[in-house]
Amino acid sequence: MQQENIWDADTARGYDTPGLGMFAPEVLVPAVDRLAELAGEGAALEFAVGTGRVAVPLTERGIAVTGIDSSPPMVEQLRTKADEATIPVIVGDMATALAPGKYTLVYLVYNTISNLLTQAEQVECFRNAARHLEPGGRFVVELWVPELRKLPPGQTATVWQCEPGYIGLDTYDVLRQHVVSHHFRFGETTQAQLVRSPHRYIWPAELDLMAQLAGFELETRDADWTGAAFTAESRSHVSVYRIPPKR
């Protein structure tokens, strides 16, 4: 599975689910609130801007947002909501593509750093964020915590969501730190639709080391966008890294 084959025109057309899932107000509003607070009076850069789930409402808050994304079909979908003058987008790899100017905030949400399938690419993503930031600027990463504690010996898959019409499960390759997410959607018939996506999972401590290699310091880590405490039982985290201001 290649990323360019996953984020195609069909995926882009069906990606937005207004009011539901990742677009639900209880999911989206706290993220936008926190990012607007972190951006302050400066500009923001979103890695993997996609269809503008976060960039559009953040722009509506008065934050100047630029995006980087590797999928032209996802950017085309974004263009149905905001033109190039409102949200400029550079089409390219978030680990290497450059956007003009400097930013107070770079952010990468909803587990998207795991779309980079090697540790080296993930480290380069941190370095690319650092290249775009002003001194004192912040890089925010939202990421899930690998659920390997759910894997008994000999088992390679976990079901992480099961509800009417949908089952989500992950299959793990613990040797390479790879996981494939499987999304099964079904109705009243015997047929189901399957969408799969590959990822490289990252432990929080490993993420912190990547940040250090790029010159960042960990500022805060919460369990979610509302600031809930991160604990050993947390299934995800929002980590804020900062480039130290010049002395």
matplotlib code that plots the C-alpha trace (Angstrom):
import matplotlib.pyplot as plt

x = [0.0, 1.4, 0.2, -0.5, -2.9, -4.7, -5.3, -6.9, -9.9, -12.4, -11.0, -10.9, -14.6, -15.7, -13.3, -15.5, -18.2, -19.6, -20.7, -19.6, -16.4, -13.3, -15.6, -17.9, -17.9, -16.7, -13.6, -12.9, -13.7, -11.2, -8.5, -9.1, -9.4, -6.0, -4.2, -5.5, -4.2, -0.8, -0.5, -1.2, -0.6, 1.5, 0.9, 0.4, 1.6, -0.3, 1.5, -0.9, -3.6, -5.9, -9.3, -9.0, -10.8, -8.7, -7.3, -10.6, -12.1, -8.7, -8.6, -12.1, -10.6, -8.3, -5.2, -3.2, -2.8, -0.6, -0.7, 1.5, 0.0, 1.2, -2.3, -3.6, -7.1, -7.3, -6.2, -8.8, -11.4, -10.0, -10.4, -14.2, -14.1, -11.2, -9.2, -5.4, -5.4, -7.2, -5.2, -2.1, -1.0, 2.3, 1.9, 4.7, 6.0, 5.6, 9.1, 10.8, 8.6, 9.2, 6.6, 7.6, 8.1, 8.3, 5.6, 4.9, 3.1, 3.5, 0.9, 0.3, -3.0, -5.0, -2.1, -0.8, 2.9, 2.5, 1.8, 5.5, 6.6, 10.2, 11.8, 14.2, 11.2, 9.6, 12.8, 13.0, 9.4, 10.5, 13.5, 11.3, 9.0, 12.0, 13.1, 9.7, 9.5, 10.5, 12.7, 10.2, 7.8, 5.9, 5.3, 2.2, 1.7, -1.5, -0.9, -2.3, -0.5, 0.3, -2.0, 0.5, -0.6, -3.8, -1.8, -1.5, 1.3, 0.7, -2.0, -1.3, -4.5, -6.6, -10.2, -10.1, -13.7, -16.9, -20.2, -23.3, -22.1, -18.4, -15.5, -12.0, -9.0, -5.2, -2.8, 0.7, 4.2, 6.1, 9.5, 9.3, 6.9, 4.3, 0.6, -2.1, -5.5, -8.5, -11.8, -14.9, -18.1, -21.3, -25.1, -27.9, -26.4, -23.7, -21.2, -18.8, -16.4, -12.8, -10.3, -6.8, -4.0, -0.4, 1.4, 4.5, 3.6, 5.7, 6.1, 5.9, 9.5, 10.6, 8.7, 10.5, 13.9, 13.0, 12.1, 15.4, 17.3, 15.6, 16.3, 12.9, 12.1, 8.9, 6.7, 3.4, 1.8, -1.9, -4.3, -6.4, -7.1, -9.0, -5.9, -6.8, -3.9, -1.8, -1.5, -0.5, -4.0, -4.3, -5.0, -3.7, -1.7, -1.3, 2.4, 3.6, 7.3, 9.1, 12.2, 14.0, 13.9, 17.2, 19.1]
y = [0.0, 3.3, 6.6, 8.2, 5.3, 5.7, 9.5, 9.4, 11.1, 8.7, 9.0, 12.8, 13.0, 10.8, 12.2, 15.0, 13.9, 17.2, 16.9, 13.3, 11.4, 13.6, 16.5, 16.3, 19.5, 17.9, 16.6, 19.6, 22.6, 21.9, 21.3, 24.6, 26.4, 25.1, 25.7, 29.2, 29.8, 28.5, 30.4, 33.7, 36.7, 34.7, 32.5, 28.7, 25.9, 22.6, 19.5, 17.2, 19.9, 17.5, 18.8, 21.6, 20.0, 22.1, 24.8, 26.2, 26.8, 28.0, 30.6, 31.6, 32.5, 35.0, 32.8, 32.9, 29.2, 27.7, 24.0, 21.3, 18.1, 15.3, 14.6, 16.8, 15.3, 16.2, 19.7, 20.0, 19.1, 21.8, 24.3, 23.8, 25.5, 28.0, 29.4, 29.7, 33.2, 32.2, 29.0, 28.6, 25.0, 23.6, 20.1, 17.9, 15.6, 17.1, 15.8, 17.8, 20.4, 24.0, 26.8, 30.4, 32.5, 31.8, 30.6, 30.7, 27.3, 24.1, 21.4, 17.8, 16.3, 13.1, 10.6, 11.8, 11.6, 7.9, 8.0, 8.4, 4.8, 5.0, 6.4, 8.5, 10.1, 10.9, 12.5, 14.6, 15.7, 17.2, 18.9, 20.3, 21.7, 23.3, 24.9, 26.7, 28.0, 31.3, 31.1, 30.2, 28.6, 25.4, 22.1, 20.3, 16.6, 14.6, 10.9, 7.6, 5.5, 2.0, -0.6, -3.4, -4.2, -5.6, -8.2, -11.6, -13.9, -15.1, -12.5, -9.8, -7.8, -5.6, -4.3, -0.7, 0.2, -1.8, -0.1, -0.6, -0.5, -0.2, -2.2, -0.8, -3.1, -2.9, -5.6, -5.2, -6.0, -5.4, -6.2, -3.2, -1.1, -1.1, -1.3, -1.5, 0.0, -1.8, 0.0, -2.2, -0.5, -2.5, -2.2, -4.7, -6.8, -9.5, -7.2, -4.9, -2.2, -2.4, 0.5, -0.1, 2.3, 1.5, 3.4, 3.4, 3.7, 5.8, 5.6, 8.9, 8.6, 7.9, 11.0, 13.1, 11.8, 12.8, 16.2, 16.6, 15.6, 18.6, 21.0, 21.0, 20.8, 19.1, 21.8, 20.0, 16.6, 16.1, 13.2, 15.3, 18.9, 19.9, 19.4, 16.2, 14.6, 12.2, 8.9, 5.3, 4.6, 7.3, 6.1, 9.3, 12.4, 16.0, 16.9, 20.5, 21.0, 24.3, 25.7, 27.5, 31.3, 33.0, 34.3]
z = [0.0, -1.1, 0.5, -2.8, -3.6, -0.3, -0.4, -3.9, -5.4, -4.0, -0.5, -0.8, -1.9, 1.1, 3.7, 5.2, 7.6, 8.9, 12.5, 12.8, 13.8, 13.6, 12.4, 15.5, 17.4, 20.6, 18.7, 16.5, 18.6, 21.4, 18.9, 17.1, 20.4, 21.6, 18.3, 18.1, 21.6, 20.7, 17.5, 19.3, 17.0, 14.6, 11.6, 11.6, 9.3, 9.1, 7.9, 6.1, 5.8, 3.9, 3.2, 5.7, 8.7, 11.1, 8.8, 7.7, 11.2, 12.4, 9.6, 10.6, 14.0, 12.4, 12.3, 9.0, 8.0, 5.3, 4.5, 3.2, 1.7, -0.6, -2.1, -4.9, -4.6, -0.9, -1.7, -4.5, -1.9, 0.4, -2.5, -2.4, 1.1, 0.8, -2.1, -2.4, -1.1, 2.0, 2.8, 0.6, 0.1, -1.0, -2.5, -1.2, 1.5, 5.0, 5.9, 3.2, 1.5, 2.4, 2.9, 2.6, 5.7, 9.4, 11.8, 15.5, 15.2, 13.1, 13.9, 12.8, 14.0, 14.1, 14.1, 10.7, 11.5, 11.5, 7.8, 7.4, 7.5, 8.6, 11.7, 9.5, 7.7, 11.1, 12.4, 9.2, 9.8, 13.2, 11.5, 8.8, 11.5, 13.2, 9.9, 9.6, 13.2, 14.7, 17.9, 20.7, 18.1, 18.8, 17.1, 18.1, 17.5, 18.1, 18.2, 19.5, 22.1, 20.6, 22.1, 22.3, 25.9, 24.4, 22.4, 24.1, 22.9, 19.4, 18.6, 16.0, 15.9, 18.2, 17.7, 18.7, 17.8, 17.3, 16.7, 14.4, 10.8, 11.6, 13.0, 13.3, 13.9, 13.7, 12.7, 14.1, 12.9, 16.2, 14.6, 12.2, 14.4, 11.7, 12.0, 9.3, 10.2, 8.8, 8.6, 7.9, 7.0, 6.4, 6.2, 6.1, 3.3, 3.6, 1.9, 3.6, 2.4, 3.6, 3.7, 4.9, 5.8, 6.8, 9.7, 11.8, 15.4, 17.8, 21.5, 23.4, 24.6, 21.1, 19.9, 22.5, 21.3, 17.7, 19.0, 20.8, 17.6, 15.9, 18.7, 20.5, 24.1, 25.4, 26.8, 27.7, 27.1, 27.6, 27.0, 24.7, 23.4, 26.5, 28.7, 30.5, 32.3, 30.4, 32.3, 31.7, 30.7, 28.1, 24.5, 22.8, 23.6, 22.4, 22.7, 22.4, 21.6, 21.6, 20.0, 22.8, 22.3, 21.6, 24.6]

ax = plt.figure().add_subplot(projection="3d")
ax.plot(x, y, z, "-o")
ax.set_aspect("equal")
plt.show()
